[in-house]
Amino acid sequence: MNLLLAIAIVVVCTAVAVSLMLFVRRRAPDGSYFNDGDRAAGVFGVLATGFSVLLGFVVFLAFTSYDSARAGAEDEARIVAQQVETAQFMPAAQRDSLTAELVCYARSVAGVQWTRMENHSIGDDLNPWSVRMFETLRTIDPKTATEQAAYAKWLDERSDREDARSSRIHGATGVIPRPLWYVLFFAATVIVAFMLFFADSGERALVQAVLMGSVVALIVSMLLLLQFLNNPFHKGVGGLRPVAMERTLRIMDQEMDVAGLQVTPPCDARGNPR
């Protein structure tokens, strides 16, 4: 989420709530609408505690998904770099093809695949270069002990790479179910409505404004934090970016230069097939 947009949402919501509080305060009795302020404060404590406990669990759930997506992206990038080395021990007929397809896989993740995650259009589609590598792998008939070890290692790395990819994509779909959002917004509305009954014509307007504004600003900020954690792939502040895979692409270029490999990836810079 854009930081300026988030600040604007907090400011607007707080301003509306404060204006509503001051409007209600004009006709409120001296001492608020409650005859027993201590009893009202106790009820408000129950409401606030219930909301904060639910919010805490949801934040933990969303942050776990956020961290899993970040770790998955880093693990996927690391495994792709390792597979480049493994590919060099494959039979010569498939060595260059696997290396080139790995480059395209990394470009696709950092390019078109990442854009689709930001647009929430990634769906259940496989990375097309993963399919291409599998088709190339099926043509390999390892003969020597080195080739057989590399073949077995490749299969293990492929499984780990797909697990890491699943963790990365899982964070792009959002983990907070819609009913939880309904309950959170309902609880926030109840708390704000309850706060209006604390309107007191005998209290200074500034104190009443701070009373309502601080509560609403905190609630809106926490809900925006949830939205941020639930949709971690974006270009705003704190959003997950393909930094790890871009670093892997640079490492792959260095590795191929050191090994003297000359491969022509069958894709453009964003991983689209040529």
C-alpha positions, 0 to 999 in steps of 0.5 A: 500500500502506498504510504501517502495513501495510508496516511491520508486514510488515517487522517480522513477517518480520524477527522470524520470521527472527531467531527462526529464526536464534536457534533454529538457533544453539542447536545450531550448532557454534562458528564456524558450520556452515562449515569455511571461512568465506571460501569461504562468504562468497564463495558468499553474495556470488554469491547476493546479487549475483545477487539485487541485479542482478535486483532492480535491473532489476525496480525500474527496470522498475516505476519506469518504468511508475510514472513513465509512468502519472504523466506520462500522467495529467498529460498527459491532464489538460492536453490536456482543458483545451486541448480546452475552448478548442478546443471554443469554435471549433466550430460553435455547434450542437455547441459546448456539447455538446462542452464539457459532455461534456469536463467529464463526461470529466474527472469520470469520470477523476477519479471512477469511472474512477480507482476502477476503476483502484484496484480493477484492474477498468478492463480495456479499456473506453473512457471512455464520454464519449470515445465520446459526444464522438466521436459528437458530433464526427461531426455537425459539418460545419465551414464557416468556416476557423476551424471547420475549423482547430478541427476538425483541432486537435480530432482531433490533441488527441483522439489525444494524449489517448488516448495519454496515457490509455493510458499512465495505464492501463498502469500500473494493470495491473502490468508485473512478470510473475508468473514474475519474482515467483516468481524473486525470492521463490525467490532471497530464500528461498535467501538466507535459508536460506543465512544460517541456515548462518552460525548460530554458537553461539560468537557473541553472540545479538544479533550473530546477530539483527542479522546475519539481521534486517538482511538480511531487513528489507532484502529484504522492504522491497525486495519491498514497494517493488516491489509499490508501484511495480507498483500505483501507484494507491492511497490510501496513501503515494505512491499516484497520485491524480487531482490533475491532472484535479481541477485541470483541472476547476477550470481548466475552471470558471474558463475557462467563467466567463470566457467566460460559458458556461452548460453543464449536464453530463449527468453527476454529480460522479463522471462517471456519466451522469444 
